[in-house]
Amino acid sequence: MNPMTSYFTLSNGVNIPMVGLGTWQIPNDQVFDVVMNAFEVGYTHIDSAQGYQNEEGVGRAIKASTLSRESIFVDHEASISY
């Protein structure tokens, strides 16, 4: 089993890639290159969140990618205030 091309099926029937790139603590001015490099080596699951403050760079990378948007799984969490 290759985790880069293997999926979990969620209870709602959505398939999510087993391996994902976490973007927490990657500054917005660097995350574009990191995500583009991740796409090049086979990642299609990107973990992002409003609280990471790098959504703009992640979005630019998704848009610039040659991958179809349907083939990219974006795990996007809303910020939680305590």
DSSP file (Angstrom, degrees, kcal/mol; ACC not computed):
  #  RESIDUE AA STRUCTURE BP1 BP2  ACC     N-H-->O    O-->H-N    N-H-->O    O-->H-N    TCO  KAPPA ALPHA  PHI   PSI    X-CA   Y-CA   Z-CA
    1    1 A M              0   0    0      0, 0.0     5,-0.1     0, 0.0     3,-0.1   0.000 360.0 360.0 360.0 127.3    0.0    0.0    0.0
    2    2 A N    >   -     0   0    0      1,-0.1     3,-1.6     3,-0.1     4,-0.4  -0.878 360.0-156.5 -97.5 111.6    1.4    3.4   -1.0
    3    3 A P  T 3  S+     0   0    0      0, 0.0    16,-0.8     0, 0.0     3,-0.4   0.741  90.8  63.7 -62.9 -21.1    0.1    6.0    1.5
    4    4 A M  T 3  S+     0   0    0      1,-0.2    40,-0.1    14,-0.1    -2,-0.0   0.748 116.1  29.1 -73.2 -21.8    0.6    8.8   -1.1
    5    5 A T  S <  S+     0   0    0     -3,-1.6     2,-0.3    12,-0.1    -1,-0.2   0.201 103.6  97.2-121.7  14.8   -2.0    7.2   -3.3
    6    6 A S        -     0   0    0     -4,-0.4    12,-2.7    -3,-0.4    13,-0.4  -0.767  55.0-157.0-106.0 152.6   -4.2    5.5   -0.6
    7    7 A Y  E     -A   17   0A   0     -2,-0.3     2,-0.4    10,-0.3     8,-0.1  -0.898  15.1-141.6-129.6 153.6   -7.4    7.0    0.8
    8    8 A F  E     -A   16   0A   0      8,-2.8     8,-2.8    -2,-0.3     2,-0.6  -0.864  24.4-134.6-101.1 147.1   -9.6    6.8    3.9
    9    9 A T  E     -A   15   0A   0     -2,-0.4     6,-0.2     6,-0.2     5,-0.1  -0.930  19.0-142.7-104.5 122.0  -13.3    7.0    3.4
   10   10 A L    >   -     0   0    0      4,-3.2     3,-2.3    -2,-0.6     0, 0.0  -0.278  30.3-100.1 -75.4 166.1  -15.1    9.3    5.8
   11   11 A S  T 3  S+     0   0    0      1,-0.3    -1,-0.1     2,-0.1    -2,-0.0   0.717 124.0  57.0 -62.5 -20.9  -18.5    8.5    7.2
   12   12 A N  T 3  S-     0   0    0      2,-0.1    -1,-0.3     1,-0.0     3,-0.1   0.354 122.4-105.2 -91.4   6.7  -20.1   10.8    4.6
   13   13 A G  S <  S+     0   0    0     -3,-2.3     2,-0.3     1,-0.3    -2,-0.1   0.369  75.7 137.6  89.9  -4.5  -18.5    8.9    1.8
   14   14 A V        -     0   0    0     -5,-0.1    -4,-3.2     1,-0.0     2,-0.4  -0.571  49.1-135.2 -77.1 135.9  -15.8   11.4    0.9
   15   15 A N  E     -A    9   0A   0     -2,-0.3    -6,-0.2    -6,-0.2    -1,-0.0  -0.777  20.7-170.1 -91.6 134.7  -12.4   10.0    0.2
   16   16 A I  E     -A    8   0A   0     -8,-2.8    -8,-2.8    -2,-0.4    29,-0.1  -0.989  28.7-110.0-125.7 130.6   -9.4   11.7    1.9
   17   17 A P  E     -A    7   0A   0      0, 0.0   -10,-0.3     0, 0.0   -13,-0.1  -0.305  22.7-131.7 -58.2 141.1   -5.8   11.0    1.1
   18   18 A M  S    S+     0   0    0    -12,-2.7     2,-0.5   -15,-0.4   -14,-0.1   0.847  92.0  51.2 -63.2 -35.7   -4.0    9.1    3.9
   19   19 A V  S    S+     0   0    0    -16,-0.8    25,-0.5   -13,-0.4    26,-0.4  -0.891  70.3 174.8-110.1 132.5   -1.0   11.5    3.8
   20   20 A G        -     0   0    0     -2,-0.5     2,-0.6    23,-0.1    26,-0.2  -0.940  31.9-117.0-134.5 157.9   -1.4   15.2    3.9
   21   21 A L  E     -b   46   0B   0     24,-3.0    26,-3.2    -2,-0.3     2,-0.4  -0.841  26.1-147.5 -93.4 120.1    0.8   18.3    4.1
   22   22 A G  E     -b   47   0B   0     -2,-0.6    26,-0.1    24,-0.2    24,-0.0  -0.735  11.1-170.4 -84.8 134.1    0.3   20.4    7.2
   23   23 A T    >   +     0   0    0     24,-1.3     3,-1.8    -2,-0.4    -1,-0.1   0.280  37.1 134.0-109.2   9.8    0.9   24.1    6.7
   24   24 A W  T 3  S+     0   0    0      1,-0.3    -2,-0.1    23,-0.1    28,-0.1  -0.388  77.5  10.6 -61.8 135.1    0.8   25.2   10.3
   25   25 A Q  T 3  S+     0   0    0      1,-0.2    -1,-0.3    27,-0.1    -2,-0.0   0.560  92.4 125.6  70.6  12.8    3.7   27.6   11.1
   26   26 A I    <   -     0   0    0     -3,-1.8    -1,-0.2    26,-0.0     5,-0.1  -0.904  64.9-123.1 -96.7 115.9    4.6   28.1    7.5
   27   27 A P    >>  -     0   0    0      0, 0.0     3,-2.3     0, 0.0     4,-1.9  -0.193  16.7-116.0 -59.6 149.2    4.6   31.8    6.9
   28   28 A N  H 3> S+     0   0    0     25,-0.4     4,-0.6     1,-0.3    26,-0.1   0.823 114.9  58.2 -55.5 -34.3    2.4   33.1    4.1
   29   29 A D  H 34 S+     0   0    0      1,-0.2    -1,-0.3     2,-0.1     4,-0.1   0.553 116.8  33.9 -76.6  -4.6    5.4   34.4    2.1
   30   30 A Q  H <> S+     0   0    0     -3,-2.3     4,-1.6     2,-0.1     3,-0.3   0.587  96.8  80.4-117.2 -19.9    6.9   30.8    2.1
   31   31 A V  H  X S+     0   0    0     -4,-1.9     4,-2.8     1,-0.2     5,-0.3   0.792  82.9  64.5 -68.3 -28.9    3.9   28.5    1.9
   32   32 A F  H  X S+     0   0    0     -4,-0.6     4,-2.5     1,-0.2    -1,-0.2   0.960 107.3  42.1 -55.9 -52.5    3.3   28.9   -1.9
   33   33 A D  H  > S+     0   0    0     -3,-0.3     4,-2.4     1,-0.2    -1,-0.2   0.887 113.9  52.4 -63.7 -39.4    6.7   27.3   -2.6
   34   34 A V  H  X S+     0   0    0     -4,-1.6     4,-2.2     2,-0.2    -1,-0.2   0.935 112.5  44.4 -63.2 -46.2    6.2   24.6    0.0
   35   35 A V  H  X S+     0   0    0     -4,-2.8     4,-2.5     2,-0.2    -2,-0.2   0.910 112.4  51.8 -67.1 -41.7    2.8   23.6   -1.4
   36   36 A M  H  X S+     0   0    0     -4,-2.5     4,-1.9    -5,-0.3    -1,-0.2   0.916 111.1  48.1 -61.0 -41.9    4.0   23.6   -5.0
   37   37 A N  H  X S+     0   0    0     -4,-2.4     4,-1.4     2,-0.2    -1,-0.2   0.887 109.5  53.6 -64.0 -38.7    6.9   21.4   -4.0
   38   38 A A  H  <>S+     0   0    0     -4,-2.2     5,-2.5     1,-0.2     4,-0.4   0.911 107.5  50.4 -62.7 -42.5    4.5   19.1   -2.2
   39   39 A F  H ><5S+     0   0    0     -4,-2.5     3,-1.2     1,-0.2    -1,-0.2   0.905 106.3  56.7 -60.6 -40.7    2.3   18.8   -5.3
   40   40 A E  H 3<5S+     0   0    0     -4,-1.9    -1,-0.2     1,-0.3    -2,-0.2   0.819 108.6  45.7 -62.0 -32.1    5.4   17.9   -7.3
   41   41 A V  T 3<5S-     0   0    0     -4,-1.4    -1,-0.3    -3,-0.3    -2,-0.2   0.389 130.5 -87.5 -96.2   4.5    6.2   14.9   -5.1
   42   42 A G  T < 5S+     0   0    0     -3,-1.2    -3,-0.2    -4,-0.4     2,-0.1   0.404  74.8 143.1 115.1  -4.4    2.7   13.6   -5.0
   43   43 A Y      < +     0   0    0     -5,-2.5    -1,-0.3    -6,-0.2   -23,-0.1  -0.468  10.4 163.4 -67.7 139.7    0.8   15.3   -2.2
   44   44 A T        +     0   0    0    -25,-0.5    29,-3.4    -2,-0.1     2,-0.5   0.301  56.7  80.5-130.9   0.8   -2.9   16.0   -2.9
   45   45 A H  E     - c   0  73B   0    -26,-0.4   -24,-3.0    27,-0.2     2,-0.5  -0.953  57.8-175.9-114.0 117.0   -4.1   16.6    0.7
   46   46 A I  E     -bc  21  74B   0     27,-2.8    29,-2.8    -2,-0.5     2,-0.6  -0.961  14.2-151.2-117.7 125.0   -3.3   20.0    2.1
   47   47 A D  E     +bc  22  75B   0    -26,-3.2   -24,-1.3    -2,-0.5     2,-0.3  -0.845  31.2 156.2 -94.3 123.8   -4.1   20.9    5.7
   48   48 A S  E     - c   0  76B   0     27,-3.1    29,-1.9    -2,-0.6     2,-0.3  -0.905  18.0-173.8-140.0 165.8   -4.9   24.6    6.2
   49   49 A A  E >>> - c   0  77B   0     -2,-0.3     3,-1.5    27,-0.3     5,-0.5  -0.973  37.5-117.2-160.5 151.8   -6.8   26.8    8.6
   50   50 A Q  G >45S+     0   0    0     27,-1.6     3,-1.4    -2,-0.3     5,-0.2   0.877 114.3  60.3 -57.0 -38.2   -7.7   30.4    8.9
   51   51 A G  G 345S+     0   0    0     26,-0.4    -1,-0.3     1,-0.3    27,-0.1   0.667  91.1  67.4 -66.9 -16.9   -5.6   30.6   12.1
   52   52 A Y  G <45S-     0   0    0     -3,-1.5    -1,-0.3   -28,-0.1    -2,-0.2   0.719  93.2-145.1 -75.4 -19.6   -2.5   29.7   10.2
   53   53 A Q  T <<5S+     0   0    0     -3,-1.4   -25,-0.4    -4,-0.5    -3,-0.1   0.825  74.5  96.9  58.6  35.7   -2.7   33.0    8.4
   54   54 A N     >< +     0   0    0     -5,-0.5     4,-2.1   -27,-0.1     3,-0.2   0.133  36.9 116.2-134.6  19.9   -1.3   31.6    5.2
   55   55 A E  H  > S+     0   0    0      1,-0.2     4,-2.8     2,-0.2     5,-0.2   0.844  72.9  59.1 -59.9 -35.5   -4.5   30.9    3.3
   56   56 A E  H  > S+     0   0    0      1,-0.2     4,-2.2     2,-0.2    -1,-0.2   0.935 108.7  43.6 -61.5 -47.0   -3.6   33.3    0.6
   57   57 A G  H  > S+     0   0    0      2,-0.2     4,-1.9    -3,-0.2    -1,-0.2   0.882 113.6  50.7 -66.9 -39.3   -0.4   31.5   -0.3
   58   58 A V  H  X S+     0   0    0     -4,-2.1     4,-2.2     1,-0.2    -2,-0.2   0.930 111.5  49.1 -62.6 -45.0   -2.0   28.1   -0.1
   59   59 A G  H  X S+     0   0    0     -4,-2.8     4,-2.4     1,-0.2    -2,-0.2   0.886 108.5  52.4 -62.9 -40.4   -4.8   29.3   -2.5
   60   60 A R  H  X S+     0   0    0     -4,-2.2     4,-2.4    -5,-0.2    -1,-0.2   0.901 109.8  49.8 -62.3 -40.2   -2.3   30.8   -4.9
   61   61 A A  H  X S+     0   0    0     -4,-1.9     4,-1.5     2,-0.2    -2,-0.2   0.912 110.1  49.6 -66.1 -42.3   -0.5   27.4   -5.1
   62   62 A I  H  < S+     0   0    0     -4,-2.2     3,-0.3     1,-0.2    -2,-0.2   0.929 113.6  46.6 -61.1 -44.2   -3.7   25.5   -5.7
   63   63 A K  H  < S+     0   0    0     -4,-2.4    -2,-0.2     1,-0.2    -1,-0.2   0.883 114.5  46.8 -65.5 -38.6   -4.6   27.9   -8.5
   64   64 A A  H  < S+     0   0    0     -4,-2.4    -1,-0.2    -5,-0.2    -2,-0.2   0.663  92.6 104.4 -78.4 -16.7   -1.1   27.7  -10.0
   65   65 A S  S  < S-     0   0    0     -4,-1.5     4,-0.1    -3,-0.3   -29,-0.0  -0.234  70.7-138.4 -65.8 152.5   -1.0   23.9   -9.8
   66   66 A T  S    S+     0   0    0      2,-0.1     2,-0.1     3,-0.0    -1,-0.1   0.486  76.3 103.5 -85.8  -4.6   -1.4   21.8  -12.9
   67   67 A L  S    S-     0   0    0     -5,-0.1     2,-0.2     1,-0.1     5,-0.1  -0.473  83.4-107.1 -74.0 148.1   -3.6   19.4  -10.8
   68   68 A S    >   -     0   0    0     -2,-0.1     3,-1.4     1,-0.1     4,-0.4  -0.498  24.0-123.3 -70.9 147.2   -7.3   19.6  -11.2
   69   69 A R  G >  S+     0   0    0      1,-0.3     3,-1.2     2,-0.2    -1,-0.1   0.844 111.8  61.1 -60.5 -32.5   -9.1   21.2   -8.3
   70   70 A E  G 3  S+     0   0    0      1,-0.2    -1,-0.3     3,-0.1    -3,-0.0   0.735  99.9  55.0 -66.8 -22.1  -11.2   18.1   -7.9
   71   71 A S  G <  S+     0   0    0     -3,-1.4     2,-0.5     2,-0.0    -1,-0.2   0.512  93.8  83.1 -90.0  -4.0   -8.0   16.0   -7.2
   72   72 A I    <   -     0   0    0     -3,-1.2     2,-0.6    -4,-0.4   -27,-0.2  -0.882  64.6-156.4-104.6 127.2   -6.9   18.3   -4.4
   73   73 A F  E     -c   45   0B   0    -29,-3.4   -27,-2.8    -2,-0.5     2,-0.6  -0.905   8.2-165.4-102.4 117.0   -8.3   17.7   -0.9
   74   74 A V  E     -c   46   0B   0     -2,-0.6     2,-0.9   -29,-0.2   -27,-0.2  -0.913   7.0-159.7-106.1 116.7   -8.1   20.8    1.3
   75   75 A D  E     +c   47   0B   0    -29,-2.8   -27,-3.1    -2,-0.6     2,-0.6  -0.837  21.1 179.8 -93.5 101.7   -8.7   20.2    5.0
   76   76 A H  E     -c   48   0B   0     -2,-0.9     2,-0.4   -29,-0.2   -27,-0.3  -0.916   9.9-166.5-117.2 113.4   -9.6   23.6    6.2
   77   77 A E  E     -c   49   0B   0    -29,-1.9   -27,-1.6    -2,-0.6   -26,-0.4  -0.762  20.1-125.6 -96.8 139.9  -10.4   24.2    9.8
   78   78 A A        -     0   0    0     -2,-0.4     2,-0.1   -29,-0.2    -1,-0.0  -0.546  36.9 -97.8 -77.7 149.9  -12.1   27.4   11.1
   79   79 A S        -     0   0    0     -2,-0.2     2,-0.5     1,-0.0    -1,-0.1  -0.398  34.5-148.3 -67.0 144.0  -10.3   29.3   13.8
   80   80 A I        -     0   0    0     -2,-0.1     2,-0.4    -3,-0.1    -1,-0.0  -0.970   4.8-152.5-116.7 126.5  -11.6   28.6   17.3
   81   81 A S              0   0    0     -2,-0.5    -2,-0.0     1,-0.1     0, 0.0  -0.823 360.0 360.0 -99.2 136.8  -11.4   31.3   19.9
   82   82 A Y              0   0    0     -2,-0.4    -1,-0.1     0, 0.0    -2,-0.0   0.370 360.0 360.0-111.0 360.0  -11.2   30.4   23.6
